[in-house]
Amino acid sequence: DLESAGRTRLCGTTSFKMAAAAAAGGRQVGAATRSAVKPIFSRDLAEAKRRVRELYRAFYREVPNTVHVYQLDITVKQGRDKVREMFMKNAHVTDPRVIDLLVIKGKMELEETIKVWKQRTHIMRYFHETEPPQPKDFLSKFYRGHDP
């Protein structure tokens, strides 16, 4: 009997209901779950962009305080340029759900920075100017040694 087999294999009522619906309706359940994609926070792209601008402003305003609290060896302008660079790295993203996810991660980073849960080295990792760039072509990799 399919219902008893579904109960023993699947844990929780939601899993059991999905298994029972899949057994009864066949492919209809898969089509219904694929078409109704729920947004994380933003209803559309404009709202997601508004959230990004709010986060950018919060980071931009927090840079002078961060430079002072963490006693960083950079200027406020360098910090703000780095914030802009980090935001522009994801400027190509157009899916509101992905943008919302990035905003959530950004808010967590900002909170950790404001509450001084990070250490100075965590902040300075964003400034890898002294690190040499990785070789791209085969001979450069060969001369440097095996480093996958």
PyRosetta script that sets phi, psi and omega in degrees:
from pyrosetta import init, pose_from_sequence

init()
pose = pose_from_sequence("DLESAGRTRLCGTTSFKMAAAAAAGGRQVGAATRSAVKPIFSRDLAEAKRRVRELYRAFYREVPNTVHVYQLDITVKQGRDKVREMFMKNAHVTDPRVIDLLVIKGKMELEETIKVWKQRTHIMRYFHETEPPQPKDFLSKFYRGHDP")
pose.set_psi(1, 130.1)
pose.set_omega(1, -172.0)
pose.set_phi(2, -68.3)
pose.set_psi(2, -37.3)
pose.set_omega(2, -178.9)
pose.set_phi(3, -65.5)
pose.set_psi(3, -42.5)
pose.set_omega(3, 180.0)
pose.set_phi(4, -69.9)
pose.set_psi(4, -34.9)
pose.set_omega(4, 177.2)
pose.set_phi(5, -66.5)
pose.set_psi(5, -38.6)
pose.set_omega(5, 178.0)
pose.set_phi(6, -65.5)
pose.set_psi(6, -37.0)
pose.set_omega(6, 179.4)
pose.set_phi(7, -66.5)
pose.set_psi(7, -38.4)
pose.set_omega(7, -177.0)
pose.set_phi(8, -75.6)
pose.set_psi(8, -32.0)
pose.set_omega(8, -176.9)
pose.set_phi(9, -86.7)
pose.set_psi(9, -33.5)
pose.set_omega(9, -174.5)
pose.set_phi(10, -104.9)
pose.set_psi(10, 140.3)
pose.set_omega(10, 179.0)
pose.set_phi(11, -100.0)
pose.set_psi(11, 143.0)
pose.set_omega(11, 174.9)
pose.set_phi(12, 88.9)
pose.set_psi(12, 155.9)
pose.set_omega(12, -177.1)
pose.set_phi(13, -74.2)
pose.set_psi(13, -34.1)
pose.set_omega(13, -179.3)
pose.set_phi(14, -64.4)
pose.set_psi(14, -44.5)
pose.set_omega(14, 179.1)
pose.set_phi(15, -63.6)
pose.set_psi(15, -38.6)
pose.set_omega(15, 179.7)
pose.set_phi(16, -66.9)
pose.set_psi(16, -41.8)
pose.set_omega(16, 179.2)
pose.set_phi(17, -63.6)
pose.set_psi(17, -39.9)
pose.set_omega(17, 179.5)
pose.set_phi(18, -66.1)
pose.set_psi(18, -39.9)
pose.set_omega(18, 179.9)
pose.set_phi(19, -67.2)
pose.set_psi(19, -40.6)
pose.set_omega(19, 179.1)
pose.set_phi(20, -66.5)
pose.set_psi(20, -40.5)
pose.set_omega(20, 178.7)
pose.set_phi(21, -67.4)
pose.set_psi(21, -36.6)
pose.set_omega(21, 178.7)
pose.set_phi(22, -67.3)
pose.set_psi(22, -37.7)
pose.set_omega(22, 179.2)
pose.set_phi(23, -69.0)
pose.set_psi(23, -35.3)
pose.set_omega(23, -178.0)
pose.set_phi(24, -81.2)
pose.set_psi(24, -42.0)
pose.set_omega(24, -171.9)
pose.set_phi(25, -101.8)
pose.set_psi(25, -9.6)
pose.set_omega(25, 178.3)
pose.set_phi(26, 71.4)
pose.set_psi(26, -123.5)
pose.set_omega(26, -174.2)
pose.set_phi(27, -80.4)
pose.set_psi(27, -8.1)
pose.set_omega(27, -176.0)
pose.set_phi(28, -64.9)
pose.set_psi(28, -33.2)
pose.set_omega(28, -178.5)
pose.set_phi(29, -67.3)
pose.set_psi(29, -43.9)
pose.set_omega(29, -179.8)
pose.set_phi(30, -62.9)
pose.set_psi(30, -40.2)
pose.set_omega(30, 179.6)
pose.set_phi(31, -68.3)
pose.set_psi(31, -37.3)
pose.set_omega(31, -179.1)
pose.set_phi(32, -68.8)
pose.set_psi(32, -38.3)
pose.set_omega(32, -178.7)
pose.set_phi(33, -74.6)
pose.set_psi(33, -29.7)
pose.set_omega(33, 180.0)
pose.set_phi(34, -75.7)
pose.set_psi(34, -34.4)
pose.set_omega(34, -175.2)
pose.set_phi(35, -79.0)
pose.set_psi(35, -30.3)
pose.set_omega(35, -178.2)
pose.set_phi(36, -98.7)
pose.set_psi(36, 84.6)
pose.set_omega(36, 178.4)
pose.set_phi(37, -92.9)
pose.set_psi(37, 121.7)
pose.set_omega(37, -174.6)
pose.set_phi(38, -85.4)
pose.set_psi(38, 130.4)
pose.set_omega(38, 176.8)
pose.set_phi(39, -70.9)
pose.set_psi(39, 154.0)
pose.set_omega(39, 179.6)
pose.set_phi(40, -74.7)
pose.set_psi(40, -59.6)
pose.set_omega(40, 177.4)
pose.set_phi(41, -130.4)
pose.set_psi(41, -49.6)
pose.set_omega(41, -172.0)
pose.set_phi(42, -83.0)
pose.set_psi(42, 139.5)
pose.set_omega(42, 177.8)
pose.set_phi(43, -80.4)
pose.set_psi(43, -30.9)
pose.set_omega(43, -179.1)
pose.set_phi(44, -147.6)
pose.set_psi(44, 179.0)
pose.set_omega(44, -175.7)
pose.set_phi(45, -65.5)
pose.set_psi(45, -36.5)
pose.set_omega(45, -179.6)
pose.set_phi(46, -62.6)
pose.set_psi(46, -41.2)
pose.set_omega(46, 178.8)
pose.set_phi(47, -68.4)
pose.set_psi(47, -37.4)
pose.set_omega(47, 177.7)
pose.set_phi(48, -64.1)
pose.set_psi(48, -41.3)
pose.set_omega(48, 178.6)
pose.set_phi(49, -65.4)
pose.set_psi(49, -35.4)
pose.set_omega(49, 177.3)
pose.set_phi(50, -62.4)
pose.set_psi(50, -41.0)
pose.set_omega(50, 178.3)
pose.set_phi(51, -64.9)
pose.set_psi(51, -36.9)
pose.set_omega(51, 178.1)
pose.set_phi(52, -65.2)
pose.set_psi(52, -43.5)
pose.set_omega(52, 179.0)
pose.set_phi(53, -61.9)
pose.set_psi(53, -40.7)
pose.set_omega(53, 178.0)
pose.set_phi(54, -62.4)
pose.set_psi(54, -43.0)
pose.set_omega(54, 179.0)
pose.set_phi(55, -65.7)
pose.set_psi(55, -41.4)
pose.set_omega(55, 179.3)
pose.set_phi(56, -60.8)
pose.set_psi(56, -44.4)
pose.set_omega(56, 178.5)
pose.set_phi(57, -61.9)
pose.set_psi(57, -40.1)
pose.set_omega(57, 179.7)
pose.set_phi(58, -64.1)
pose.set_psi(58, -43.8)
pose.set_omega(58, 177.5)
pose.set_phi(59, -63.4)
pose.set_psi(59, -45.1)
pose.set_omega(59, -177.1)
pose.set_phi(60, -59.7)
pose.set_psi(60, -41.1)
pose.set_omega(60, 179.8)
pose.set_phi(61, -73.0)
pose.set_psi(61, -25.2)
pose.set_omega(61, -175.9)
pose.set_phi(62, -85.2)
pose.set_psi(62, -15.4)
pose.set_omega(62, -175.5)
pose.set_phi(63, -57.9)
pose.set_psi(63, -48.5)
pose.set_omega(63, -179.8)
pose.set_phi(64, -59.4)
pose.set_psi(64, -40.5)
pose.set_omega(64, 178.5)
pose.set_phi(65, -64.8)
pose.set_psi(65, -41.5)
pose.set_omega(65, -179.9)
pose.set_phi(66, -64.0)
pose.set_psi(66, -43.4)
pose.set_omega(66, 178.9)
pose.set_phi(67, -60.9)
pose.set_psi(67, -39.0)
pose.set_omega(67, -179.5)
pose.set_phi(68, -73.3)
pose.set_psi(68, -48.0)
pose.set_omega(68, -174.5)
pose.set_phi(69, -66.2)
pose.set_psi(69, -43.4)
pose.set_omega(69, -177.6)
pose.set_phi(70, -86.8)
pose.set_psi(70, -1.6)
pose.set_omega(70, -179.1)
pose.set_phi(71, 50.8)
pose.set_psi(71, 54.3)
pose.set_omega(71, -177.1)
pose.set_phi(72, -78.3)
pose.set_psi(72, 149.9)
pose.set_omega(72, 179.4)
pose.set_phi(73, -89.9)
pose.set_psi(73, 39.2)
pose.set_omega(73, 178.8)
pose.set_phi(74, -131.1)
pose.set_psi(74, 162.6)
pose.set_omega(74, 175.7)
pose.set_phi(75, -88.0)
pose.set_psi(75, 167.3)
pose.set_omega(75, 178.1)
pose.set_phi(76, -63.9)
pose.set_psi(76, -37.3)
pose.set_omega(76, 179.1)
pose.set_phi(77, -63.1)
pose.set_psi(77, -42.7)
pose.set_omega(77, 177.7)
pose.set_phi(78, -62.7)
pose.set_psi(78, -39.9)
pose.set_omega(78, 177.6)
pose.set_phi(79, -63.9)
pose.set_psi(79, -43.7)
pose.set_omega(79, 179.4)
pose.set_phi(80, -68.4)
pose.set_psi(80, -34.8)
pose.set_omega(80, 175.7)
pose.set_phi(81, -64.1)
pose.set_psi(81, -38.0)
pose.set_omega(81, 178.8)
pose.set_phi(82, -68.1)
pose.set_psi(82, -38.7)
pose.set_omega(82, 176.6)
pose.set_phi(83, -60.5)
pose.set_psi(83, -46.3)
pose.set_omega(83, 179.2)
pose.set_phi(84, -60.7)
pose.set_psi(84, -43.4)
pose.set_omega(84, 179.5)
pose.set_phi(85, -61.2)
pose.set_psi(85, -41.9)
pose.set_omega(85, -179.1)
pose.set_phi(86, -66.8)
pose.set_psi(86, -36.2)
pose.set_omega(86, 177.9)
pose.set_phi(87, -72.4)
pose.set_psi(87, -38.4)
pose.set_omega(87, -178.6)
pose.set_phi(88, -70.5)
pose.set_psi(88, -19.9)
pose.set_omega(88, 177.8)
pose.set_phi(89, -62.7)
pose.set_psi(89, -29.9)
pose.set_omega(89, -179.5)
pose.set_phi(90, -108.6)
pose.set_psi(90, 21.1)
pose.set_omega(90, -177.4)
pose.set_phi(91, -68.2)
pose.set_psi(91, -20.3)
pose.set_omega(91, -177.7)
pose.set_phi(92, -78.6)
pose.set_psi(92, -12.4)
pose.set_omega(92, -176.3)
pose.set_phi(93, -73.1)
pose.set_psi(93, 130.3)
pose.set_omega(93, -178.6)
pose.set_phi(94, -122.7)
pose.set_psi(94, -6.9)
pose.set_omega(94, 179.5)
pose.set_phi(95, -80.7)
pose.set_psi(95, 120.7)
pose.set_omega(95, -177.8)
pose.set_phi(96, -58.6)
pose.set_psi(96, -32.8)
pose.set_omega(96, 179.7)
pose.set_phi(97, -67.9)
pose.set_psi(97, -40.2)
pose.set_omega(97, 178.3)
pose.set_phi(98, -68.0)
pose.set_psi(98, -40.9)
pose.set_omega(98, 178.1)
pose.set_phi(99, -61.1)
pose.set_psi(99, -43.8)
pose.set_omega(99, 178.1)
pose.set_phi(100, -60.1)
pose.set_psi(100, -40.9)
pose.set_omega(100, 178.8)
pose.set_phi(101, -63.0)
pose.set_psi(101, -43.6)
pose.set_omega(101, 178.3)
pose.set_phi(102, -65.0)
pose.set_psi(102, -36.9)
pose.set_omega(102, 178.1)
pose.set_phi(103, -66.0)
pose.set_psi(103, -40.8)
pose.set_omega(103, 178.2)
pose.set_phi(104, -61.1)
pose.set_psi(104, -45.2)
pose.set_omega(104, 178.4)
pose.set_phi(105, -63.5)
pose.set_psi(105, -39.3)
pose.set_omega(105, 178.7)
pose.set_phi(106, -64.0)
pose.set_psi(106, -40.5)
pose.set_omega(106, 178.3)
pose.set_phi(107, -64.4)
pose.set_psi(107, -37.3)
pose.set_omega(107, 177.2)
pose.set_phi(108, -64.9)
pose.set_psi(108, -42.8)
pose.set_omega(108, 177.8)
pose.set_phi(109, -60.9)
pose.set_psi(109, -44.1)
pose.set_omega(109, -179.2)
pose.set_phi(110, -63.8)
pose.set_psi(110, -43.3)
pose.set_omega(110, 179.3)
pose.set_phi(111, -62.8)
pose.set_psi(111, -42.2)
pose.set_omega(111, 178.8)
pose.set_phi(112, -63.3)
pose.set_psi(112, -36.3)
pose.set_omega(112, 179.8)
pose.set_phi(113, -71.6)
pose.set_psi(113, -44.9)
pose.set_omega(113, -178.2)
pose.set_phi(114, -64.0)
pose.set_psi(114, -41.9)
pose.set_omega(114, -176.8)
pose.set_phi(115, -85.1)
pose.set_psi(115, 7.3)
pose.set_omega(115, 177.4)
pose.set_phi(116, 55.7)
pose.set_psi(116, 43.3)
pose.set_omega(116, 173.8)
pose.set_phi(117, -85.4)
pose.set_psi(117, -11.7)
pose.set_omega(117, 177.6)
pose.set_phi(118, -97.2)
pose.set_psi(118, 165.0)
pose.set_omega(118, 173.2)
pose.set_phi(119, -107.7)
pose.set_psi(119, 171.0)
pose.set_omega(119, -176.4)
pose.set_phi(120, -57.7)
pose.set_psi(120, -38.7)
pose.set_omega(120, -178.4)
pose.set_phi(121, -66.4)
pose.set_psi(121, -31.4)
pose.set_omega(121, 178.6)
pose.set_phi(122, -63.9)
pose.set_psi(122, -37.7)
pose.set_omega(122, 179.6)
pose.set_phi(123, -73.8)
pose.set_psi(123, -41.2)
pose.set_omega(123, -175.9)
pose.set_phi(124, -72.1)
pose.set_psi(124, -11.9)
pose.set_omega(124, 176.2)
pose.set_phi(125, -64.9)
pose.set_psi(125, -22.5)
pose.set_omega(125, 177.8)
pose.set_phi(126, -72.0)
pose.set_psi(126, -17.3)
pose.set_omega(126, -177.2)
pose.set_phi(127, -109.1)
pose.set_psi(127, 79.9)
pose.set_omega(127, -178.1)
pose.set_phi(128, -97.1)
pose.set_psi(128, 53.0)
pose.set_omega(128, -177.1)
pose.set_phi(129, -75.8)
pose.set_psi(129, -27.4)
pose.set_omega(129, -177.4)
pose.set_phi(130, -84.5)
pose.set_psi(130, -13.1)
pose.set_omega(130, -178.1)
pose.set_phi(131, -78.7)
pose.set_psi(131, 126.8)
pose.set_omega(131, -179.3)
pose.set_phi(132, -70.2)
pose.set_psi(132, 146.9)
pose.set_omega(132, 179.6)
pose.set_phi(133, -68.3)
pose.set_psi(133, 146.7)
pose.set_omega(133, 179.5)
pose.set_phi(134, -70.2)
pose.set_psi(134, 139.9)
pose.set_omega(134, 178.8)
pose.set_phi(135, -66.9)
pose.set_psi(135, 146.0)
pose.set_omega(135, -176.7)
pose.set_phi(136, -103.0)
pose.set_psi(136, -39.5)
pose.set_omega(136, -175.4)
pose.set_phi(137, -90.0)
pose.set_psi(137, 167.0)
pose.set_omega(137, -172.5)
pose.set_phi(138, -63.1)
pose.set_psi(138, -46.9)
pose.set_omega(138, -176.0)
pose.set_phi(139, -64.9)
pose.set_psi(139, -38.7)
pose.set_omega(139, 178.7)
pose.set_phi(140, -63.9)
pose.set_psi(140, -40.9)
pose.set_omega(140, 177.0)
pose.set_phi(141, -64.7)
pose.set_psi(141, -39.8)
pose.set_omega(141, -178.8)
pose.set_phi(142, -65.3)
pose.set_psi(142, -45.6)
pose.set_omega(142, -179.6)
pose.set_phi(143, -65.9)
pose.set_psi(143, -32.9)
pose.set_omega(143, -178.9)
pose.set_phi(144, -75.5)
pose.set_psi(144, -29.3)
pose.set_omega(144, -176.9)
pose.set_phi(145, 116.0)
pose.set_psi(145, 166.3)
pose.set_omega(145, -176.7)
pose.set_phi(146, -75.8)
pose.set_psi(146, 113.1)
pose.set_omega(146, 178.0)
pose.set_phi(147, -143.6)
pose.set_psi(147, 93.2)
pose.set_omega(147, -173.0)
pose.set_phi(148, -69.0)
pose.dump_pdb("model.pdb")
